[in-house]
Amino acid sequence: MTTRAEIATWPAAAQQELLTRLEAALQDKQRGKVPWLCDRETCDGLPHTGRQGAHARTSQRPPGGNSWDTWLLLAGRGFGKTRTGAEWVWRMAKQYERGALIGPTAADTRDILVEGESGILACAPARFRPLYEPSKRRVTYPNGAIQTLYSADEPDRLRGPQHHYGWFDELAAWRRLRSTWDMAQMGMRLGDHPRICITTTPRPLPVIKELLKDPATNVVRGSTYDNLHNLAPTFRRAVVSKYEGTTLGRQELDAEVLDDMPGALVARSIIEAGRADETPALELIVVGMDPAGTGAGDETGLIAAGRGTDGVDYVLRDASRKMSPREAARRAWALVDDVSADALVYEDNLGKQWVEQVLKDAWKELHGSTPHPPLRRVTATVGKKLRAQPVAMRYEQQRVRHVGVHGELEDQLATWIPEEDSASPDRIDAMVHAVTHLMKRDRARMVLASPHAAPQGRPA
């Protein structure tokens, strides 16, 4: 045991580090933090003798033995996937030198895997808490072990680096899933037995299906209900009660891997067959916007799509989410700038006439009074089902393709059944607005061309 007199002889920096770790340990104790793993053969994670705080349920414990290469945790929202991954990955750093942390985006990797309320910095104990260096995209532990942060949007960053292990979060939401997965796999080549922990809400994507069939994959399934006692009452009331029993609820809460739904607007197999990693040159790019209605859970749909020189429409980005009108307007223009879109196509009927003014105000805030905002209004005169059908036909003809994975939009396309529900989801509506606008280019080309017409560029 080190005495106080011995500590007094240490350099000032070492004394300060000890003090910092002691303060962190005290904070852990004050927060009621207890060791994650307990010695009970089976445990529901509730406090008990020896573990008076939140800790791992049986299903959150790492698998034993040496027969597995991949730990695939398929679980619903709120199960505790992030906490499970973070607790596993800091323990791996005690044994191995190099680890990879991969999230859907760079912000996700930083904000959820590292800095989140259930991330590595929150879970690692004070005596082994790492230093996070954002500029270097890495966390470094007291023993010198390093974990490097990556994004599924940039698979090429995984060329070259080698790792002993990796934590891959929300794999089913990776936009460039196949490319990132392949590059990450090739980097798992250090040590005698590289391993991967995948924490994700399930979707019936080829990589997920391949992992489920692989005998070296240890599959653990869990649902939102497993951890319901730790979730906010408002979540139970507003989310669980709304979606339980629905198709979306079966996937997002019960963690079922759902295949094509008979009668859905677009089959998953069609989306998968047309998936692309890149696009040809784009002649016209638009952002489709379906403003939120009056429902408490309504989202604003924001989808970017472009017409390629090959005549195919490419779905480029999905920036949809629930937000205020002003936030939605600013986010719409940000997406227009990000993809260099020629126009913003928006719907203003059914009580949404306020949209145009809010969009113009946001444009003025961001760009000044000139030039005029590139707005294109859609006032629907036919039902949503009829509007969506021509777009669905283009999917079947492989003339609409998704660049990367757009999970939530694809879930809506593959689960919305027009014959059963006239209220189409917001993401679908935004995508339909965008692709329908691109289809107008075909109709314009059918008009007899005049020899005196000006050369066509990228029309708005």
DRENDO-1510 file (C-alpha; in Angstrom, 1 decimal, always signed):
<recs>
REC; n; res; u; v; w
REC; 1; MET; +0.0; +0.0; +0.0 .
REC; 2; THR; +1.3; +3.4; -0.9 .
REC; 3; THR; +1.8; +5.8; +2.0 .
REC; 4; ARG; +1.1; +9.5; +2.1 .
REC; 5; ALA; +4.8; +10.2; +2.6 .
REC; 6; GLU; +5.6; +8.2; -0.6 .
REC; 7; ILE; +2.9; +10.1; -2.6 .
REC; 8; ALA; +4.4; +13.4; -1.4 .
REC; 9; THR; +7.6; +12.5; -3.3 .
REC; 10; TRP; +5.8; +11.9; -6.6 .
REC; 11; PRO; +6.0; +14.6; -9.3 .
REC; 12; ALA; +3.2; +17.2; -9.2 .
REC; 13; ALA; +1.6; +15.8; -12.4 .
REC; 14; ALA; +1.4; +12.3; -10.9 .
REC; 15; GLN; -0.1; +13.7; -7.7 .
REC; 16; GLN; -2.7; +15.6; -9.7 .
REC; 17; GLU; -3.6; +12.5; -11.7 .
REC; 18; LEU; -4.1; +10.5; -8.5 .
REC; 19; LEU; -6.3; +13.3; -7.1 .
REC; 20; THR; -8.4; +13.4; -10.3 .
REC; 21; ARG; -9.0; +9.7; -10.2 .
REC; 22; LEU; -9.9; +9.7; -6.5 .
REC; 23; GLU; -12.4; +12.5; -7.2 .
REC; 24; ALA; -13.9; +10.5; -10.1 .
REC; 25; ALA; -14.1; +7.4; -7.9 .
REC; 26; LEU; -16.0; +9.4; -5.3 .
REC; 27; GLN; -18.4; +10.7; -7.9 .
REC; 28; ASP; -19.0; +7.1; -9.1 .
REC; 29; LYS; -19.9; +6.1; -5.6 .
REC; 30; GLN; -22.1; +9.1; -5.1 .
REC; 31; ARG; -24.0; +8.3; -8.3 .
REC; 32; GLY; -24.7; +4.8; -7.0 .
REC; 33; LYS; -22.5; +3.2; -9.7 .
REC; 34; VAL; -21.7; -0.4; -9.0 .
REC; 35; PRO; -19.8; -3.1; -10.9 .
REC; 36; TRP; -21.6; -4.0; -14.1 .
REC; 37; LEU; -21.3; -7.8; -13.9 .
REC; 38; CYS; -22.6; -9.8; -10.9 .
REC; 39; ASP; -22.0; -13.4; -9.8 .
REC; 40; ARG; -25.6; -14.6; -10.0 .
REC; 41; GLU; -26.2; -17.2; -12.6 .
REC; 42; THR; -29.2; -15.4; -13.9 .
REC; 43; CYS; -30.1; -11.8; -13.1 .
REC; 44; ASP; -32.7; -9.2; -14.1 .
REC; 45; GLY; -30.5; -6.3; -13.4 .
REC; 46; LEU; -32.5; -5.0; -10.5 .
REC; 47; PRO; -30.7; -4.0; -7.3 .
REC; 48; HIS; -29.9; -6.9; -4.9 .
REC; 49; THR; -27.5; -7.8; -2.2 .
REC; 50; GLY; -24.0; -7.0; -3.4 .
REC; 51; ARG; -25.3; -4.9; -6.3 .
REC; 52; GLN; -27.4; -2.0; -5.1 .
REC; 53; GLY; -27.3; -0.1; -8.3 .
REC; 54; ALA; -28.2; -0.7; -12.0 .
REC; 55; HIS; -26.1; -3.5; -13.5 .
REC; 56; ALA; -26.2; -6.1; -16.3 .
REC; 57; ARG; -29.1; -8.4; -16.9 .
REC; 58; THR; -28.1; -11.9; -18.0 .
REC; 59; SER; -28.7; -11.1; -21.6 .
REC; 60; GLN; -26.3; -8.2; -21.4 .
REC; 61; ARG; -23.3; -10.3; -20.3 .
REC; 62; PRO; -20.7; -11.1; -22.9 .
REC; 63; PRO; -20.9; -14.7; -24.2 .
REC; 64; GLY; -18.4; -17.1; -22.8 .
REC; 65; GLY; -16.2; -19.6; -24.6 .
REC; 66; ASN; -14.0; -19.3; -27.7 .
REC; 67; SER; -16.4; -20.5; -30.4 .
REC; 68; TRP; -17.7; -17.0; -31.4 .
REC; 69; ASP; -16.1; -14.2; -33.5 .
REC; 70; THR; -19.1; -11.8; -33.5 .
REC; 71; TRP; -21.5; -11.0; -30.7 .
REC; 72; LEU; -24.6; -9.8; -32.4 .
REC; 73; LEU; -27.0; -8.1; -30.0 .
REC; 74; LEU; -30.3; -7.6; -31.8 .
REC; 75; ALA; -32.5; -5.6; -29.5 .
REC; 76; GLY; -35.3; -3.1; -29.4 .
REC; 77; ARG; -35.2; +0.6; -28.5 .
REC; 78; GLY; -34.3; +1.2; -24.9 .
REC; 79; PHE; -33.0; -2.4; -24.2 .
REC; 80; GLY; -29.6; -1.0; -23.1 .
REC; 81; LYS; -27.6; -1.8; -26.2 .
REC; 82; THR; -25.2; +1.2; -25.8 .
REC; 83; ARG; -24.5; +0.5; -22.2 .
REC; 84; THR; -23.8; -3.2; -23.0 .
REC; 85; GLY; -21.4; -2.3; -25.8 .
REC; 86; ALA; -19.6; +0.4; -23.7 .
REC; 87; GLU; -19.1; -1.9; -20.8 .
REC; 88; TRP; -17.7; -4.6; -23.1 .
REC; 89; VAL; -15.4; -2.4; -25.0 .
REC; 90; TRP; -13.6; -0.8; -22.0 .
REC; 91; ARG; -13.0; -4.2; -20.6 .
REC; 92; MET; -11.4; -5.3; -23.9 .
REC; 93; ALA; -9.0; -2.3; -23.5 .
REC; 94; LYS; -7.6; -3.9; -20.4 .
REC; 95; GLN; -6.5; -6.9; -22.5 .
REC; 96; TYR; -5.9; -5.7; -26.0 .
REC; 97; GLU; -4.0; -2.7; -27.4 .
REC; 98; ARG; -6.1; -1.6; -30.4 .
REC; 99; GLY; -9.9; -1.3; -30.8 .
REC; 100; ALA; -12.3; +0.2; -33.4 .
REC; 101; LEU; -15.4; +2.2; -32.6 .
REC; 102; ILE; -17.8; +2.6; -35.5 .
REC; 103; GLY; -21.2; +4.4; -35.5 .
REC; 104; PRO; -23.5; +5.4; -38.4 .
REC; 105; THR; -21.9; +8.9; -38.5 .
REC; 106; ALA; -18.9; +10.6; -36.9 .
REC; 107; ALA; -21.3; +12.5; -34.6 .
REC; 108; ASP; -23.0; +9.3; -33.5 .
REC; 109; THR; -19.6; +7.6; -32.7 .
REC; 110; ARG; -18.6; +10.7; -30.7 .
REC; 111; ASP; -21.9; +11.6; -29.0 .
REC; 112; ILE; -23.2; +8.1; -28.3 .
REC; 113; LEU; -20.4; +5.6; -28.1 .
REC; 114; VAL; -17.9; +7.8; -26.3 .
REC; 115; GLU; -19.6; +10.8; -24.7 .
REC; 116; GLY; -23.2; +9.5; -24.3 .
REC; 117; GLU; -24.9; +9.0; -21.0 .
REC; 118; SER; -24.3; +5.3; -21.5 .
REC; 119; GLY; -21.1; +5.7; -23.4 .
REC; 120; ILE; -17.5; +4.7; -22.7 .
REC; 121; LEU; -16.6; +7.8; -20.6 .
REC; 122; ALA; -19.7; +7.3; -18.4 .
REC; 123; CYS; -19.2; +3.5; -18.0 .
REC; 124; ALA; -15.5; +3.1; -17.5 .
REC; 125; PRO; -14.6; +3.1; -13.8 .
REC; 126; ALA; -12.5; +6.0; -12.4 .
REC; 127; ARG; -9.4; +3.9; -12.1 .
REC; 128; PHE; -9.5; +3.0; -15.8 .
REC; 129; ARG; -11.2; +6.0; -17.3 .
REC; 130; PRO; -9.7; +6.9; -20.7 .
REC; 131; LEU; -8.7; +10.2; -22.1 .
REC; 132; TYR; -10.7; +11.3; -25.2 .
REC; 133; GLU; -8.9; +13.3; -27.8 .
REC; 134; PRO; -11.4; +14.5; -30.4 .
REC; 135; SER; -8.8; +15.9; -32.8 .
REC; 136; LYS; -7.1; +12.5; -33.0 .
REC; 137; ARG; -10.4; +10.6; -33.1 .
REC; 138; ARG; -9.3; +8.3; -30.3 .
REC; 139; VAL; -9.6; +7.4; -26.6 .
REC; 140; THR; -6.5; +6.3; -24.7 .
REC; 141; TYR; -6.6; +4.3; -21.5 .
REC; 142; PRO; -4.2; +4.4; -18.6 .
REC; 143; ASN; -2.5; +1.2; -19.8 .
REC; 144; GLY; -1.8; +2.8; -23.2 .
REC; 145; ALA; -4.6; +0.9; -25.1 .
REC; 146; ILE; -6.2; +2.9; -27.9 .
REC; 147; GLN; -9.6; +2.9; -29.4 .
REC; 148; THR; -10.0; +4.8; -32.7 .
REC; 149; LEU; -13.3; +6.4; -33.8 .
REC; 150; TYR; -14.7; +5.8; -37.3 .
REC; 151; SER; -17.8; +6.6; -39.2 .
REC; 152; ALA; -19.8; +4.3; -41.5 .
REC; 153; ASP; -20.1; +7.3; -43.9 .
REC; 154; GLU; -16.3; +7.0; -44.5 .
REC; 155; PRO; -15.4; +3.4; -45.1 .
REC; 156; ASP; -12.1; +4.3; -46.7 .
REC; 157; ARG; -10.7; +5.5; -43.4 .
REC; 158; LEU; -10.7; +1.8; -42.4 .
REC; 159; ARG; -8.2; +0.9; -45.1 .
REC; 160; GLY; -4.9; +0.1; -43.4 .
REC; 161; PRO; -5.6; +0.3; -39.6 .
REC; 162; GLN; -5.5; -3.0; -37.7 .
REC; 163; HIS; -7.5; -3.9; -34.6 .
REC; 164; HIS; -7.8; -6.6; -32.0 .
REC; 165; TYR; -11.6; -6.0; -31.6 .
REC; 166; GLY; -14.4; -3.6; -32.5 .
REC; 167; TRP; -17.7; -2.2; -31.3 .
REC; 168; PHE; -20.1; -1.5; -34.2 .
REC; 169; ASP; -23.2; +0.3; -33.1 .
REC; 170; GLU; -26.5; +0.4; -35.1 .
REC; 171; LEU; -25.1; -1.5; -38.0 .
REC; 172; ALA; -28.5; -1.6; -39.6 .
REC; 173; ALA; -28.5; +2.2; -39.9 .
REC; 174; TRP; -25.1; +2.4; -41.6 .
REC; 175; ARG; -25.6; +4.3; -44.9 .
REC; 176; ARG; -22.7; +2.6; -46.6 .
REC; 177; LEU; -23.2; -0.7; -44.9 .
REC; 178; ARG; -21.5; -3.2; -47.2 .
REC; 179; SER; -18.4; -1.1; -47.9 .
REC; 180; THR; -17.9; -0.2; -44.2 .
REC; 181; TRP; -18.5; -3.8; -43.1 .
REC; 182; ASP; -16.0; -5.2; -45.6 .
REC; 183; MET; -13.3; -2.7; -44.7 .
REC; 184; ALA; -13.8; -3.2; -41.0 .
REC; 185; GLN; -13.6; -7.0; -41.3 .
REC; 186; MET; -10.3; -6.7; -43.2 .
REC; 187; GLY; -8.9; -4.7; -40.3 .
REC; 188; MET; -9.7; -7.3; -37.7 .
REC; 189; ARG; -6.3; -9.0; -37.9 .
REC; 190; LEU; -4.4; -8.4; -34.7 .
REC; 191; GLY; -3.9; -11.0; -32.0 .
REC; 192; ASP; -5.0; -14.6; -31.9 .
REC; 193; HIS; -8.8; -14.1; -32.0 .
REC; 194; PRO; -10.2; -10.7; -33.1 .
REC; 195; ARG; -13.8; -10.2; -32.1 .
REC; 196; ILE; -16.6; -7.8; -32.8 .
REC; 197; CYS; -19.6; -6.7; -30.7 .
REC; 198; ILE; -22.5; -5.4; -32.8 .
REC; 199; THR; -25.4; -3.6; -31.1 .
REC; 200; THR; -28.3; -2.8; -33.4 .
REC; 201; THR; -32.0; -2.6; -33.8 .
REC; 202; PRO; -32.7; -5.3; -36.5 .
REC; 203; ARG; -33.5; -4.8; -40.1 .
REC; 204; PRO; -33.7; -7.5; -42.8 .
REC; 205; LEU; -30.5; -6.4; -44.6 .
REC; 206; PRO; -28.2; -8.9; -46.3 .
REC; 207; VAL; -25.3; -8.3; -43.8 .
REC; 208; ILE; -27.6; -9.0; -40.9 .
REC; 209; LYS; -29.0; -12.1; -42.5 .
REC; 210; GLU; -25.5; -13.4; -43.3 .
REC; 211; LEU; -24.5; -12.9; -39.7 .
REC; 212; LEU; -27.5; -14.7; -38.4 .
REC; 213; LYS; -26.5; -17.7; -40.5 .
REC; 214; ASP; -22.9; -17.7; -39.5 .
REC; 215; PRO; -22.1; -20.3; -36.9 .
REC; 216; ALA; -19.3; -18.1; -35.5 .
REC; 217; THR; -22.0; -15.4; -34.6 .
REC; 218; ASN; -23.3; -15.5; -31.1 .
REC; 219; VAL; -26.8; -14.0; -31.4 .
REC; 220; VAL; -28.6; -12.4; -28.4 .
REC; 221; ARG; -32.1; -11.0; -28.8 .
REC; 222; GLY; -33.8; -8.6; -26.5 .
REC; 223; SER; -36.8; -6.3; -26.5 .
REC; 224; THR; -37.7; -2.9; -25.1 .
REC; 225; TYR; -39.8; -4.6; -22.5 .
REC; 226; ASP; -36.7; -6.3; -20.9 .
REC; 227; ASN; -35.5; -2.9; -19.6 .
REC; 228; LEU; -38.9; -1.1; -19.2 .
REC; 229; HIS; -38.4; -0.6; -15.5 .
REC; 230; ASN; -35.4; +1.7; -16.3 .
REC; 231; LEU; -37.1; +3.8; -18.9 .
REC; 232; ALA; -39.0; +7.1; -18.4 .
REC; 233; PRO; -42.7; +6.8; -17.8 .
REC; 234; THR; -43.2; +9.3; -20.7 .
REC; 235; PHE; -41.4; +6.8; -23.1 .
REC; 236; ARG; -43.7; +4.0; -22.0 .
REC; 237; ARG; -46.7; +6.1; -22.4 .
REC; 238; ALA; -45.9; +8.0; -25.6 .
REC; 239; VAL; -43.9; +5.4; -27.5 .
REC; 240; VAL; -44.5; +1.9; -26.3 .
REC; 241; SER; -48.3; +2.3; -26.0 .
REC; 242; LYS; -48.5; +3.8; -29.5 .
REC; 243; TYR; -46.4; +1.3; -31.4 .
REC; 244; GLU; -46.8; -2.0; -29.6 .
REC; 245; GLY; -48.6; -4.5; -31.8 .
REC; 246; THR; -47.9; -2.6; -35.0 .
REC; 247; THR; -45.5; -3.7; -37.7 .
REC; 248; LEU; -43.0; -0.9; -36.8 .
REC; 249; GLY; -43.4; -1.9; -33.1 .
REC; 250; ARG; -42.5; -5.5; -33.8 .
REC; 251; GLN; -39.3; -4.4; -35.4 .
REC; 252; GLU; -38.3; -1.4; -33.1 .
REC; 253; LEU; -39.6; -2.7; -29.8 .
REC; 254; ASP; -39.7; -6.5; -30.1 .
REC; 255; ALA; -36.6; -6.6; -32.3 .
REC; 256; GLU; -38.1; -9.0; -34.9 .
REC; 257; VAL; -36.3; -9.2; -38.2 .
REC; 258; LEU; -39.3; -8.6; -40.6 .
REC; 259; ASP; -39.3; -9.5; -44.2 .
REC; 260; ASP; -41.5; -8.1; -46.9 .
REC; 261; MET; -45.1; -7.2; -45.9 .
REC; 262; PRO; -47.7; -8.3; -48.5 .
REC; 263; GLY; -49.3; -5.2; -50.1 .
REC; 264; ALA; -46.6; -2.8; -48.9 .
REC; 265; LEU; -45.7; +0.1; -51.2 .
REC; 266; VAL; -42.2; -1.2; -52.1 .
REC; 267; ALA; -40.8; -4.7; -51.3 .
REC; 268; ARG; -37.5; -4.7; -49.4 .
REC; 269; SER; -36.1; -7.1; -52.0 .
REC; 270; ILE; -36.6; -4.4; -54.7 .
REC; 271; ILE; -34.9; -1.8; -52.6 .
REC; 272; GLU; -32.0; -4.1; -51.9 .
REC; 273; ALA; -31.6; -5.1; -55.5 .
REC; 274; GLY; -31.3; -1.5; -56.5 .
REC; 275; ARG; -29.0; -0.3; -53.8 .
REC; 276; ALA; -26.0; +1.7; -54.9 .
REC; 277; ASP; -22.8; +3.0; -53.3 .
REC; 278; GLU; -22.2; +5.8; -55.7 .
REC; 279; THR; -24.1; +7.7; -58.4 .
REC; 280; PRO; -23.4; +8.7; -62.0 .
REC; 281; ALA; -23.3; +12.4; -62.8 .
REC; 282; LEU; -26.6; +14.0; -61.6 .
REC; 283; GLU; -28.5; +16.3; -64.0 .
REC; 284; LEU; -31.0; +17.6; -61.4 .
REC; 285; ILE; -31.1; +17.4; -57.6 .
REC; 286; VAL; -34.1; +18.3; -55.4 .
REC; 287; VAL; -35.1; +18.1; -51.8 .
REC; 288; GLY; -38.6; +16.9; -51.1 .
REC; 289; MET; -40.3; +18.3; -47.9 .
REC; 290; ASP; -43.4; +17.1; -46.2 .
REC; 291; PRO; -44.0; +19.5; -43.3 .
REC; 292; ALA; -45.3; +18.0; -40.1 .
REC; 293; GLY; -49.1; +18.1; -39.5 .
REC; 294; THR; -50.8; +18.7; -36.2 .
REC; 295; GLY; -50.2; +15.3; -34.7 .
REC; 296; ALA; -48.0; +15.1; -31.6 .
REC; 297; GLY; -45.7; +12.5; -33.1 .
REC; 298; ASP; -45.5; +13.9; -36.7 .
REC; 299; GLU; -42.2; +14.3; -38.3 .
REC; 300; THR; -41.1; +16.6; -41.1 .
REC; 301; GLY; -40.1; +14.5; -44.0 .
REC; 302; LEU; -36.9; +15.8; -45.7 .
REC; 303; ILE; -35.5; +13.6; -48.6 .
REC; 304; ALA; -32.9; +14.5; -51.2 .
REC; 305; ALA; -32.9; +12.8; -54.5 .
REC; 306; GLY; -31.2; +13.3; -57.9 .
REC; 307; ARG; -31.8; +12.4; -61.5 .
REC; 308; GLY; -28.7; +10.6; -63.0 .
REC; 309; THR; -27.5; +10.8; -66.5 .
REC; 310; ASP; -28.6; +7.2; -66.8 .
REC; 311; GLY; -32.2; +8.2; -66.3 .
REC; 312; VAL; -32.4; +6.7; -62.8 .
REC; 313; ASP; -33.5; +8.6; -59.7 .
REC; 314; TYR; -31.2; +8.3; -56.7 .
REC; 315; VAL; -32.3; +8.8; -53.1 .
REC; 316; LEU; -29.3; +10.5; -51.6 .
REC; 317; ARG; -30.1; +11.6; -48.1 .
REC; 318; ASP; -32.8; +11.4; -45.4 .
REC; 319; ALA; -32.8; +14.3; -42.9 .
REC; 320; SER; -36.3; +13.7; -41.6 .
REC; 321; ARG; -37.2; +14.0; -37.9 .
REC; 322; LYS; -39.6; +15.7; -35.5 .
REC; 323; MET; -38.8; +19.4; -35.2 .
REC; 324; SER; -40.3; +22.8; -34.9 .
REC; 325; PRO; -41.4; +24.7; -38.0 .
REC; 326; ARG; -38.4; +27.1; -37.9 .
REC; 327; GLU; -35.9; +24.3; -37.2 .
REC; 328; ALA; -37.4; +22.3; -40.1 .
REC; 329; ALA; -37.0; +25.2; -42.4 .
REC; 330; ARG; -33.4; +25.8; -41.5 .
REC; 331; ARG; -32.7; +22.1; -41.7 .
REC; 332; ALA; -34.3; +21.9; -45.2 .
REC; 333; TRP; -32.1; +24.7; -46.5 .
REC; 334; ALA; -29.0; +23.1; -44.9 .
REC; 335; LEU; -29.8; +19.9; -46.8 .
REC; 336; VAL; -30.3; +21.9; -50.0 .
REC; 337; ASP; -26.8; +23.3; -49.5 .
REC; 338; ASP; -25.2; +20.0; -48.5 .
REC; 339; VAL; -26.4; +18.2; -51.7 .
REC; 340; SER; -26.2; +21.3; -54.0 .
REC; 341; ALA; -29.9; +20.9; -54.8 .
REC; 342; ASP; -31.6; +22.9; -57.5 .
REC; 343; ALA; -34.9; +23.2; -55.7 .
REC; 344; LEU; -36.8; +22.6; -52.5 .
REC; 345; VAL; -40.2; +20.9; -53.3 .
REC; 346; TYR; -42.7; +21.3; -50.5 .
REC; 347; GLU; -46.3; +20.5; -49.8 .
REC; 348; ASP; -48.5; +23.4; -48.5 .
REC; 349; ASN; -52.1; +22.0; -48.5 .
REC; 350; LEU; -54.1; +20.5; -45.7 .
REC; 351; GLY; -53.5; +23.3; -43.2 .
REC; 352; LYS; -49.8; +23.7; -44.1 .
REC; 353; GLN; -50.1; +27.1; -45.9 .
REC; 354; TRP; -47.7; +28.6; -43.2 .
REC; 355; VAL; -44.8; +26.6; -44.7 .
REC; 356; GLU; -43.9; +29.0; -47.5 .
REC; 357; GLN; -43.5; +32.0; -45.3 .
REC; 358; VAL; -41.4; +30.1; -42.8 .
REC; 359; LEU; -39.2; +28.8; -45.5 .
REC; 360; LYS; -38.7; +32.3; -47.0 .
REC; 361; ASP; -37.9; +33.7; -43.6 .
REC; 362; ALA; -35.3; +31.0; -43.0 .
REC; 363; TRP; -33.8; +31.6; -46.4 .
REC; 364; LYS; -33.4; +35.3; -45.7 .
REC; 365; GLU; -31.7; +34.5; -42.4 .
REC; 366; LEU; -29.2; +32.2; -44.0 .
REC; 367; HIS; -28.7; +33.8; -47.5 .
REC; 368; GLY; -30.0; +37.3; -47.3 .
REC; 369; SER; -32.8; +38.7; -49.6 .
REC; 370; THR; -31.2; +37.7; -52.9 .
REC; 371; PRO; -31.4; +35.5; -54.9 .
REC; 372; HIS; -34.9; +34.3; -54.5 .
REC; 373; PRO; -35.3; +31.0; -52.7 .
REC; 374; PRO; -35.6; +28.0; -55.1 .
REC; 375; LEU; -39.0; +26.9; -53.9 .
REC; 376; ARG; -41.4; +24.6; -55.8 .
REC; 377; ARG; -44.9; +24.2; -54.3 .
REC; 378; VAL; -46.9; +21.0; -54.4 .
REC; 379; THR; -50.6; +21.3; -53.8 .
REC; 380; ALA; -51.9; +17.8; -53.9 .
REC; 381; THR; -55.1; +17.3; -55.8 .
REC; 382; VAL; -55.2; +13.5; -55.6 .
REC; 383; GLY; -54.9; +11.0; -52.7 .
REC; 384; LYS; -51.6; +10.0; -51.3 .
REC; 385; LYS; -52.0; +6.5; -52.5 .
REC; 386; LEU; -52.4; +7.7; -56.1 .
REC; 387; ARG; -49.5; +10.0; -55.9 .
REC; 388; ALA; -47.2; +7.3; -54.6 .
REC; 389; GLN; -48.1; +4.6; -57.1 .
REC; 390; PRO; -46.1; +6.0; -60.1 .
REC; 391; VAL; -43.1; +6.2; -57.8 .
REC; 392; ALA; -43.6; +2.7; -56.6 .
REC; 393; MET; -43.7; +1.6; -60.3 .
REC; 394; ARG; -40.4; +3.2; -60.9 .
REC; 395; TYR; -38.9; +1.2; -57.9 .
REC; 396; GLU; -40.2; -2.0; -59.6 .
REC; 397; GLN; -38.5; -0.9; -62.8 .
REC; 398; GLN; -35.2; -0.3; -60.9 .
REC; 399; ARG; -35.5; +3.4; -61.9 .
REC; 400; VAL; -35.3; +4.5; -58.2 .
REC; 401; ARG; -32.3; +3.4; -56.3 .
REC; 402; HIS; -31.1; +4.2; -52.8 .
REC; 403; VAL; -27.5; +5.4; -52.3 .
REC; 404; GLY; -26.5; +3.6; -49.1 .
REC; 405; VAL; -29.0; +2.6; -46.5 .
REC; 406; HIS; -31.8; +4.8; -45.4 .
REC; 407; GLY; -33.3; +2.6; -42.7 .
REC; 408; GLU; -36.3; +4.5; -41.5 .
REC; 409; LEU; -37.5; +5.5; -45.0 .
REC; 410; GLU; -37.0; +1.9; -46.1 .
REC; 411; ASP; -39.0; +0.6; -43.1 .
REC; 412; GLN; -41.9; +2.9; -44.1 .
REC; 413; LEU; -41.8; +1.9; -47.7 .
REC; 414; ALA; -41.8; -1.8; -46.8 .
REC; 415; THR; -44.5; -1.6; -44.1 .
REC; 416; TRP; -47.0; +1.0; -45.3 .
REC; 417; ILE; -49.9; -0.8; -47.0 .
REC; 418; PRO; -51.9; +1.8; -49.0 .
REC; 419; GLU; -55.0; -0.4; -49.1 .
REC; 420; GLU; -55.1; -0.4; -45.3 .
REC; 421; ASP; -54.0; +3.0; -44.3 .
REC; 422; SER; -54.6; +6.2; -46.3 .
REC; 423; ALA; -52.3; +8.3; -44.1 .
REC; 424; SER; -48.9; +7.8; -45.7 .
REC; 425; PRO; -45.8; +8.4; -43.5 .
REC; 426; ASP; -44.0; +11.7; -43.7 .
REC; 427; ARG; -40.7; +10.3; -45.1 .
REC; 428; ILE; -42.6; +8.5; -47.9 .
REC; 429; ASP; -44.4; +11.7; -48.8 .
REC; 430; ALA; -41.2; +13.8; -48.9 .
REC; 431; MET; -39.6; +11.1; -51.2 .
REC; 432; VAL; -42.6; +11.1; -53.4 .
REC; 433; HIS; -42.5; +14.9; -53.8 .
REC; 434; ALA; -38.9; +14.7; -54.8 .
REC; 435; VAL; -39.1; +11.8; -57.2 .
REC; 436; THR; -42.3; +13.2; -58.8 .
REC; 437; HIS; -40.6; +16.5; -59.5 .
REC; 438; LEU; -37.7; +14.6; -61.1 .
REC; 439; MET; -40.2; +12.7; -63.2 .
REC; 440; LYS; -41.5; +16.0; -64.7 .
REC; 441; ARG; -38.2; +16.1; -66.6 .
REC; 442; ASP; -39.4; +13.0; -68.6 .
REC; 443; ARG; -42.7; +14.7; -69.4 .
REC; 444; ALA; -40.8; +17.9; -70.5 .
REC; 445; ARG; -38.7; +15.9; -72.9 .
REC; 446; MET; -41.8; +14.5; -74.6 .
REC; 447; VAL; -42.6; +18.0; -75.8 .
REC; 448; LEU; -41.5; +18.5; -79.4 .
REC; 449; ALA; -38.2; +20.3; -79.2 .
REC; 450; SER; -37.8; +23.6; -81.1 .
REC; 451; PRO; -34.6; +24.2; -83.1 .
REC; 452; HIS; -34.5; +27.7; -81.6 .
REC; 453; ALA; -34.8; +26.5; -78.0 .
REC; 454; ALA; -31.9; +27.4; -75.7 .
REC; 455; PRO; -29.6; +24.6; -74.6 .
REC; 456; GLN; -30.8; +22.8; -71.5 .
REC; 457; GLY; -28.8; +22.8; -68.3 .
REC; 458; ARG; -29.9; +21.6; -65.0 .
REC; 459; PRO; -33.5; +22.8; -64.9 .
REC; 460; ALA; -35.2; +23.6; -61.7 .
</recs>
